[in-house]
Amino acid sequence: MREWVEFQWPYLMSFLGGRRRVEALARETRAFERSRKIERPEVLLQLILMWAVAERSLADTAMIAAEAGLAEVSDVALVKRFAKSGRWLAALLSDLLGDTAPRVGMRVRLLDATTVTRPGRQSTDQRLHLGLDLGSNRIDSVELTDAKGAEGFDRFRVAPGEILVGDRAYGTRGGMAKVASGGAFFIVPFAWPRVPLMTAEGEPFSLWPALRSLPEARAGEFKVSFVAPDGQRIPARLVAIRKSEPAAEAARKKALRSRTKHGNQSVDVRTVEAAGYLFVLTNAPEALTAQSVLDLYRFRWQIEMKFKTLKSVLHLGTVPARTDAALQVYILAKLLVALLIDVFVEQAESFSPWGYPLLPDQRLAHDAAHP
C-alpha cells in the first residue's frame, strides 16, 4: 500500500478517473471544503488509504504523511476530516462500479451479504451487500447498511436477460416477482412454508410427493407458479435433486441444531425430510436444463470466496473504528481498494500493455489545428 500511495499515486489516480474527477466528487459531497493543513482532496484520499487499507493508526498516518511531505496534521484533525468522507468514498465506488460493463450474452450475477463487527463486540455493526459478476469475477454492486438491513433482491438493480443467483434469504415472493417483472431470471432456494407453490394451471402443488418421485443421482424439474404480494401469478420451475446420504445426514443434523439453538424443542418432520434434497426455484428459460440450473447455483460459492478474501486479505470482518462515521469510511476505503484490485487484474494485466487507463482528456494523436 505504501508503494502505491506514495510512489505510484498518479497511476492509481488514473483508475479513479483522474485528479479532477476525484477532487470534483470531494467538493460535491462536501468531504473537502477548505485546504487547511491538507492542501488537496487527493492528499486526503491518500491519508484515508494509509489509515484504513494499510491499517496504520491515526498517529502513524500523521507521521507518515509528514515524512512523505504530504501534510503536517495531527491525529485528532484526521479524525474530523475522515468523518466527513463517507459520501465521497461512496461516490468513488459508484464511479468504479459504473465502469463494470455487462458482458455479451447471458450475464450471471451472484448476490450475498456479510456482517462487519467492531473488535470485542458480539453483535453486527454493519451489513455489506455485494453483487458479483460471475463471468469477470468482479464486484458489480455494493451497499452498506446497518445491522437491520435485510438481504433481498430489492437492494440490486435488475437488467433484462440477466440471471441472479442468491441464497434462501433472496427466495421471497416479492423479491422473485421483482426480478421477473424486470425481465430477468432468478435461481434461489426458498423457505417452503413461506412460498406456497401452485401448478402451472393454478392448482395447489404437492411438494413432498414431487420430491419423493425424484430419481437417484439425477436432477428433476416441475412446472410450478406462485402468487406475488400484488396478486400476480409468477410462472417458475422447481428444480431439485436428491442429496447423497452423507450430505443429507449432515443437513439433517444442521437443521436440528438450528432448531434447538433458537429454542424450538419440537421439529417439523417435513423440515427433516427437506434436508434430504436440494431444491431451487427459477424462472430461467427451459433451454437452461435442470442440471445447468443446479450447476449455476453451485457457482454461488464464488461470492463466498470473495467475502473470505475481503476478510482474510483486507481484514474487512473486524473493523477497529469507534464511531459509526469512522466505521463507514474504513469499510468503504477497503472496498474501494478491493474494486481497484479487480480493475488491476482485468485491465492492467489482461488488456493494457502499459498497465493503466488513459484519461479522457489525453489525446492519442497530435492535432495540428489544436496544439
ABEGO torsion letter per residue (X at the ends): XAAAAAAAAAAAAAAAGEAAAAAAAAAAAGABABABGBABAAAAAAAAAAAAAAGBBAAAAAAAAAAAGABBBBAAAAAAAAAAAAAAAAAAAAAAAAABBBBBEBBBBBBBBBBBBBBGBABBABBBBBBBBAAAGBBABBBBBBAABBBEAAABBBBBGBBBBBBAAABBAAAAAAAAAAGBBBBBBBBAAABBBBBAAGBBBBAAAAAAABBBGBBBBBBBBBBBAAGBBBBBBBBBBBBBAAAAAAAAAAAAAAAAAAGBABBBAAAAAAAABBBBBBABBAABBAAAAAAAAAAAAAAAAAAAAAAAAAGAABBBBABAAAAAAAAAAAAAAAAAAAAAAAAAAAABAAGBBBBAABBABBBAABX
